[in-house]
Amino acid sequence: MNNNHDYEDELISDLQNFEYKEMMEKADNVVLGFAATTGATGAIPIPFADAPLLVGQQVAMMVAINSIFKFDVSKDALKSLATAAIGVGGATVVGKTIVANALKFIPGVGSVAGGTISATTAGLITLALGKAYIQVCKSIKMGKLDQDDLTKKAGVDALKKAFKEQIKKNKKNS
């Protein structure tokens, strides 16, 4: 009887691991898709016109990730989380955004250069935010963080930390 119980525990564990792996793969695909679309949005040649669109896309990405992990979090709460995480991203991101949008004021070459920098920055920020949010969702699924804490200090801090780590990874890889 004990051997049967061990087999059942092992089977349940294997099924949970498979479910987590499947969730992670789906969430990664969502993030990659949104990183591409925000990159395209960032390329809009009108200075500072992309900012509200980017936040909306990033919140939509987080909603899609929530649906994969079967979490229910309001869009307003997600917008606050995204803003808090991105705000911690550092002066480099803000600096690139300002330079890119300033370049967009220059007709022709400036618009192209500004659009390219802005597109790259938007894509990388979205990628980092998405990967960081997946890490936080995984922590919730594994019981390391309570879902109710997601929009509280513990969740915000976890997302900020994960976002900083992702930004560092992106810098190393680019």
N, C-alpha and C positions, 0 to 999 in steps of 0.2 A: 504494500500500500504506500509506503514511504517513497519508494522509487517512482511510483506513478505521480505522486505529489511533486517531486523534483522535476519530472518531465513537464508537468503542467506549468510550474513556475518558469521553467526555461522557455517554454513555448510563449507564455505571456510576455516575458522579457524580450524575446525575439520579435514578437509582433509589435511591441511598443517601439523597439529600435527601428523596425521597418517603417512604422508610422512617422517617427521623428525624421528619419532620413527622407521620406517622401515629402513631408512638410517643408523641410529645409530646401530640397531641390525645387519645389514649386515656388517657394518664397524667393529663392535666388533668381529664378526666371522672371518673376514679377519685377524684382529690383533692376535687373539688366534691361528689361523693356522700358521701365520708367527712366532709367539713366539715359537711354537713347533719346526718348521723347523730350526730356528736359534739356538735353544737349541741343536738340533742334530748336526748342523754345528760346534757349539762351542766345542763339544765333540771330534772333530778330534784330534788324538793324536800327530800331528806334531806341534811343537811350532810355534806360530804366523801365521800359515797357514790359520787360519779361518778369520782373520781380513778383508781382501778384500771381501771375500764371504759374511760376515755379513753385510757390508755396502751395497753391491748389493742387498741382500735380504730385507734390511730395506727400501731401495729406491723403490724396487718393491712393498713392502707393501704400501708405501705412494702413489704410482701410482694407486694401486687397490682402495685405499680409495678415491683418487681423482675421479676415475671413478664412484664410488657410489654417490659422492656428485656433480658429473657432472662439475668438475673443470678441466682446462687444464693448467698444470704447467710442465715445462721441467724437465727431469731427472737430469740434471746438477743443476738446482735450488733446487730440492728436496735433492740432495746429499749435497749441501751446508747447507741447513736447518737442515738435520739430523746430520751432523758433528757439526754444531753450538750448537744444543741442547744437544747432547751427550757429547760434550766438557765441558758443564756446569754441567754435572752430578756429578762431584766431584772426589776427590782423592780416595774415597772408591772403585768406579768402576774401576778406572785405577789400583789401588793397587791389587784388586782381579784378574784383567786381567794379570798383570805382574806375580803375584804369580802362578796363574794357568798355564801360559805358561812356567814359569821356572820349575815347577813340571813336565811338559811334557818331559823335558830333561832327567828325571830319568826313565830308562827302568822299565817296569812292573808297580809296585804300584804307582810310581810317575806319570806315564802316565794316569793311571785310576783316581787318585785323581785330577790331573790337568785338565783332561777332564771333570770330574764331576763339579768342580768349574767353569770352563770355560763355560760349557753348561748351568749351572744355571744362571750365570752372563749374558750370551748372551740372554737367554730367557727373563730374567727380564728387561734388557735394551730395548729389542724390544717391550715387552709388554708396558713399560712406554712410549716409543717413540710413539707407535701406539695410545695409549689412549690419549696422549697429542695432537697428530696431529688431532685426531677426535674432541677434544675440540676446536681446532683452526678452523677446518672446520665448526663446528657447529656455532661458532661465526660469520664466514663469511656468512653462510646461513641465520642467524638471523639478519644480517645487523649491527652487532657490530664491524666488521672488514671488510675492503674492500679487495676483492680478489687480487687487484693489490698490496696491501700492504703485502701480504703473504711473498714475498721474500725480502721485505725491512725491515727496522729496527723494525717497529711495529709488523710485522708478526714473525720475528725472536725472538723478545723479548717475544711475547705471547707464542711461542712454548717453549722457554727456561723456562719460568715461569711454564707452564703446565707440562713440563718434570720433573722439580725439585719436583713439588707437587706429581707427579706419583711415582717418586723414593721414596719419603718419605712414601707414602701409601704402596708401596711394602715392604719397610723395616719393617713397623708396622705389615704387614700381614705375614711376613716370620719368 
